[in-house]
Structures are given as C-alpha cells and as structure tokens.
Amino acid sequence: MYYVYFIKMNNGQIYTGFTANLKQRITQHKSGMSNTTRKYLPLTLLGYEAYIEKTDAIRREKFLKTTEGKRLLKLQYRDIISTLAPSSKGL
C-alpha cells in the first residue's frame, strides 16, 4: 500500500508527501527528522489517501502539488483546516 498524506504546518501551509509506510513517515515529520518540515513544528496530520499502485500515488502527489491541486485540497479539507486556528488564516 502507498499513501499520499497531508500535514498542516505551524506556518499555515499544507505539506503533501508520499510514502509506503505512513505511520513511520508521520513520526519522522513530527520528531523533526524531516528537513522540509522541521522548522514548522508542531504538525497536524490532516488526512491521507491510500493507493495499491505506487504510480497512482506518485501521480496524485504530483497533482496535489500543482496550483489546481492545492486549491482542491484546501476545498476538501476546509472544515478541518478552519478548526486548526489561529495559524490557519495563512491558507
């Protein structure tokens, strides 16, 4: 199984990633072991999507990192994001 996951960072931005081991990867992010999110602790896992095929997960992650993908993601998770105040205003 492969996962595309979404993390809200403390600067209000959403980080989108891809992994084959979701639990381990989230633990790495939250413990500051990931260079890309280390500066933005604490982090909140917003959600994830599971895929059987690695290529599907990679394709989805790439789409969600585009302008249109980011807009769609914010629409899908807007209720969760809005409850994570106060830094959610930067979205």
C-alpha positions as CSV (number, residue, x, y, z in Angstrom):
1,M,0.0,0.0,0.0
2,Y,1.2,3.5,-0.8
3,Y,0.0,6.7,0.8
4,V,-0.3,10.4,-0.1
5,Y,-0.6,12.4,3.1
6,F,-1.3,16.0,4.0
7,I,0.2,17.8,7.0
8,K,-0.7,21.3,8.3
9,M,2.5,23.0,9.4
10,N,2.5,25.8,12.1
11,N,3.0,28.5,9.4
12,G,-0.4,27.6,8.0
13,Q,0.9,25.8,4.9
14,I,0.0,22.3,3.9
15,Y,2.8,19.8,3.2
16,T,1.9,17.0,0.8
17,G,4.0,13.8,0.8
18,F,4.2,10.3,-0.5
19,T,5.3,7.1,1.4
20,A,4.9,3.4,1.7
21,N,5.0,3.5,5.5
22,L,2.6,6.2,6.7
23,K,3.0,5.7,10.5
24,Q,6.8,5.8,10.3
25,R,6.8,8.8,8.0
26,I,4.5,10.9,10.1
27,T,6.6,10.0,13.2
28,Q,9.7,11.2,11.3
29,H,8.0,14.5,10.5
30,K,6.7,15.1,14.0
31,S,10.0,14.3,15.6
32,G,11.8,16.8,13.4
33,M,13.7,14.2,11.3
34,S,12.4,15.7,8.0
35,N,14.3,18.7,6.7
36,T,11.3,20.1,4.9
37,T,9.0,20.3,7.9
38,R,11.5,20.6,10.8
39,K,11.2,24.4,11.0
40,Y,7.4,24.2,11.2
41,L,6.6,22.1,14.2
42,P,4.2,21.3,15.6
43,L,2.5,19.5,12.7
44,T,-1.1,18.2,12.3
45,L,-2.0,15.3,10.0
46,L,-5.0,16.4,8.0
47,G,-5.6,13.2,6.1
48,Y,-4.2,10.7,3.7
49,E,-5.2,8.7,0.6
50,A,-4.2,5.0,0.1
51,Y,-3.3,3.5,-3.3
52,I,-2.5,0.0,-4.3
53,E,-0.2,1.1,-7.2
54,K,2.8,3.2,-6.5
55,T,2.4,5.0,-9.8
56,D,-1.1,6.1,-8.9
57,A,0.1,7.5,-5.6
58,I,3.0,9.4,-7.2
59,R,0.7,10.8,-9.9
60,R,-1.7,12.0,-7.2
61,E,1.0,13.6,-5.1
62,K,2.4,15.5,-8.1
63,F,-1.1,16.8,-9.0
64,L,-1.7,17.9,-5.4
65,K,1.5,20.0,-5.6
66,T,0.2,22.0,-8.6
67,T,-1.8,25.2,-8.1
68,E,-5.1,23.5,-9.0
69,G,-4.3,20.5,-6.8
70,K,-3.5,22.8,-3.8
71,R,-6.8,24.6,-4.4
72,L,-8.7,21.4,-4.5
73,L,-7.0,20.1,-1.4
74,K,-7.9,23.2,0.6
75,L,-11.5,22.9,-0.5
76,Q,-11.7,19.2,0.5
77,Y,-10.1,19.9,3.9
78,R,-11.5,23.4,4.6
79,D,-13.6,22.4,7.6
80,I,-10.6,20.7,9.3
81,I,-8.2,23.5,8.4
82,S,-10.6,26.2,9.7
83,T,-10.8,24.4,13.2
84,L,-7.0,24.5,13.5
85,A,-6.8,28.2,14.4
86,P,-5.0,30.6,14.6
87,S,-2.4,29.8,12.0
88,S,-5.0,28.5,9.5
89,K,-5.6,32.1,8.4
90,G,-2.5,32.0,6.2
91,L,-4.2,29.5,3.9
